[in-house]
Amino acid sequence: MAVVHHTTLKPSKLELLTSWLPTQPWYLGTGSAPDLTKAGGFRLDDPDGEVGLEFMAVTDASGDRPVTYHVPLSYRGAPLEGGEHALVGNTEHGVLGRRWIYDGTHDPVLIAQLFALITGKAQAQDQNASEAVDPSVTASFTAATTEASVSGGSAALALVDVVNGPRGTDALVALEATRHLTLAIHRMLQPQREDGTTPAVTTAIGHVTAGWHLPDGTPAHGPFVTVHDGAPARTTA
């Protein structure tokens, strides 16, 4: 399991996101700079131990009402080849030195491990503690598929395309080059209904749900990712 270093980041993740979020087509801000606080999330482990993988929830209080965004991030010790367009920024880590932080939806390692989580081949890790599973994160994959397609989790997966638009981000992936799925990244987090249902989940063939905190401190739980057959199931551009 990955080690969480409790050390300094200069600039911090929130400082980098304050500049980056307004450049994204799904950001709902109205012109003023984001006013961000960390609201929750979880981590995944890279089996090779090279890339940090975090699914962060941040709340922006700059508008008329707070909005909580889901921002998957990958942390690398060297640039991601061909990933210049997905770079959130660079930071100096107090233990690991210079780090390249990317929008993780464009990082093949993050997408592979996300699919491993969805198919039960990986476990979500606590966002703030080392060697600690986060049991509040749930995932499922109900689509009929061959065992070969999901065996080994990430081994059969290839990231084909990423579509980023005003309603969120869709990552198109291929399984064994014979089947395509869309991992729909929910950028604006919405809590489940009182009866525990969420429309986006009930129409999906797989999902990841996780928790965060509302601005008043109330815990919330809802979908971070849903899975759909074929090409993007929703228009994002």
C-alpha positions in Angstrom: 0.0 0.0 0.0 1.2 3.5 -0.8 2.6 5.7 2.0 0.9 9.1 2.6 3.6 11.6 3.5 2.5 14.3 5.9 4.7 17.0 4.6 4.7 20.3 2.7 3.7 20.9 -0.9 4.7 24.3 -2.4 2.4 25.3 -4.0 -0.3 23.3 -2.4 -2.9 21.2 -4.3 -5.6 23.7 -3.5 -3.5 26.5 -4.8 -2.9 24.7 -8.1 -6.6 23.9 -8.4 -7.5 27.5 -7.8 -5.8 28.4 -11.1 -6.7 25.2 -13.0 -10.4 24.8 -12.2 -11.6 28.0 -14.1 -10.0 26.6 -17.3 -12.2 23.5 -17.3 -15.5 23.4 -19.4 -17.4 21.9 -16.5 -16.5 24.5 -13.9 -19.6 26.5 -12.8 -17.9 29.6 -11.5 -19.0 33.0 -12.6 -15.7 34.9 -12.9 -14.4 35.3 -9.4 -11.5 33.1 -8.2 -12.5 29.8 -6.7 -12.6 29.7 -2.9 -11.6 26.0 -2.3 -11.6 23.7 0.7 -10.9 20.0 0.8 -14.2 18.0 1.2 -13.1 14.4 1.0 -12.2 11.6 -1.4 -10.0 8.5 -1.5 -6.8 7.1 -3.0 -5.8 4.1 -5.0 -2.5 2.3 -5.1 -0.3 2.0 -8.2 0.9 -1.6 -8.3 4.3 -0.4 -9.4 4.6 2.2 -6.6 5.5 5.0 -9.0 2.3 7.1 -9.4 0.2 8.7 -6.7 -3.5 8.3 -7.4 -6.1 10.5 -5.6 -9.8 11.1 -6.2 -10.3 14.4 -4.4 -13.5 16.3 -3.6 -13.1 20.1 -3.2 -15.8 22.6 -2.4 -15.9 26.0 -4.1 -17.7 28.6 -2.0 -17.0 31.6 -4.4 -20.5 31.6 -6.0 -24.1 32.0 -4.8 -24.1 28.4 -3.5 -21.2 26.0 -2.8 -20.4 23.4 -5.4 -18.3 20.3 -4.7 -16.1 19.1 -7.6 -14.6 15.7 -8.1 -11.0 16.0 -9.3 -9.0 12.8 -9.9 -5.3 13.6 -9.7 -2.1 11.7 -10.5 1.2 12.6 -9.0 4.4 11.7 -10.9 8.1 12.1 -10.3 8.7 12.8 -14.0 6.5 14.2 -16.8 3.8 11.9 -18.3 4.6 11.3 -21.9 2.2 13.2 -24.1 0.4 14.6 -21.1 1.2 18.3 -21.4 -2.5 19.2 -22.0 -3.5 17.5 -18.8 -0.9 19.1 -16.5 -2.5 20.8 -13.5 0.9 22.1 -12.3 4.2 21.3 -10.6 4.9 21.3 -6.9 7.8 20.7 -4.5 7.1 17.8 -2.2 8.9 18.0 1.2 10.0 14.3 0.9 9.8 13.3 -2.8 11.0 16.6 -4.4 9.6 18.0 -7.6 6.2 16.4 -8.6 4.1 16.7 -11.8 0.4 16.8 -11.0 -2.0 15.7 -13.7 -5.8 15.6 -14.3 -5.9 11.9 -13.7 -8.6 11.2 -16.3 -5.9 11.5 -18.9 -3.4 9.2 -17.0 -3.5 5.6 -18.1 -2.3 4.4 -14.7 -5.2 6.1 -12.8 -7.8 4.9 -15.3 -6.4 1.3 -15.1 -6.6 1.3 -11.4 -10.0 2.9 -11.4 -11.3 0.0 -13.5 -9.6 -2.5 -11.2 -11.5 -0.9 -8.3 -14.8 -1.1 -10.3 -14.2 -4.8 -11.1 -13.2 -5.7 -7.6 -9.5 -6.1 -8.3 -8.4 -3.2 -6.2 -9.4 -1.6 -2.9 -9.9 2.1 -2.1 -7.4 3.5 0.3 -7.9 6.2 3.0 -7.1 9.6 1.7 -5.0 10.7 4.6 -3.6 7.6 6.2 -1.0 5.0 5.0 -1.9 1.3 4.7 -5.6 1.9 5.5 -8.5 0.7 3.4 -11.4 3.1 3.0 -14.5 0.9 3.6 -16.9 3.7 2.8 -16.0 3.5 -0.9 -18.2 1.0 -2.8 -17.9 -0.2 -6.4 -19.7 -2.6 -8.6 -19.7 -3.9 -12.2 -22.8 -5.8 -13.3 -22.3 -6.0 -17.1 -22.2 -9.4 -18.7 -18.6 -9.9 -19.9 -16.1 -12.6 -20.3 -13.8 -13.5 -17.4 -10.8 -12.8 -19.6 -12.0 -9.2 -20.0 -11.8 -8.4 -16.3 -9.2 -10.9 -15.0 -6.2 -9.1 -13.6 -8.1 -5.8 -13.4 -5.9 -3.3 -15.3 -4.1 -5.9 -17.5 -6.9 -6.0 -20.2 -7.6 -2.2 -20.3 -6.5 0.5 -22.7 -7.4 4.2 -22.5 -8.7 5.1 -25.9 -10.0 8.7 -25.6 -11.0 11.4 -23.1 -14.0 13.7 -23.8 -14.1 16.7 -21.6 -17.1 19.0 -21.7 -19.6 21.1 -19.8 -21.3 18.1 -18.1 -18.2 16.3 -17.0 -15.5 14.0 -18.4 -15.9 10.7 -20.2 -13.0 8.2 -20.5 -13.5 5.7 -23.3 -11.6 2.4 -22.6 -11.2 -0.8 -24.5 -11.3 -4.3 -23.0 -9.1 -6.8 -24.9 -9.6 -4.5 -28.0 -13.1 -6.1 -28.5 -15.4 -4.1 -26.2 -15.6 -0.4 -25.3 -16.9 1.1 -22.1 -17.3 4.7 -21.0 -16.1 5.6 -17.5 -18.2 8.8 -16.8 -16.4 10.9 -14.3 -18.9 12.9 -12.2 -17.3 16.4 -11.8 -20.1 18.0 -9.8 -20.9 15.7 -6.9 -24.5 15.1 -5.9 -25.6 13.3 -2.7 -27.8 10.2 -3.0 -31.5 10.7 -2.4 -33.0 9.9 1.1 -34.0 6.5 -0.1 -30.4 5.8 -1.1 -30.9 5.8 -4.8 -29.2 7.9 -7.5 -30.6 8.1 -11.1 -27.1 8.1 -12.6 -26.3 4.8 -10.8 -29.5 3.0 -11.5 -29.0 3.4 -15.3 -25.3 2.4 -15.3 -23.6 -1.0 -15.6 -21.1 -0.1 -12.9 -20.2 2.6 -10.5 -18.0 4.0 -7.7 -19.6 5.8 -4.8 -17.7 7.6 -2.1 -18.2 10.1 0.6 -17.4 13.8 1.2 -18.6 16.5 3.6 -21.0 19.3 2.8 -20.0 22.9 3.8 -21.9 22.6 7.1 -20.0 19.4 8.0 -22.8 17.0 7.2 -21.5 13.8 5.6 -22.7 13.1 2.0 -22.3 10.0 -0.2 -22.9 9.7 -3.9 -21.5 8.6 -7.3 -18.0 9.6 -8.3 -17.9 7.5 -11.4 -20.5 5.5 -13.5 -19.8 3.0 -16.2 -21.7 2.7 -19.5 -21.5 0.4 -22.5 -19.9 1.7 -25.7 -19.0 5.3 -26.6 -19.9 8.1 -24.2 -23.4 7.7 -23.0 -23.9 11.4 -22.3 -23.0 14.5 -24.4 -20.1 16.3 -22.8 -18.9 18.6 -25.6 
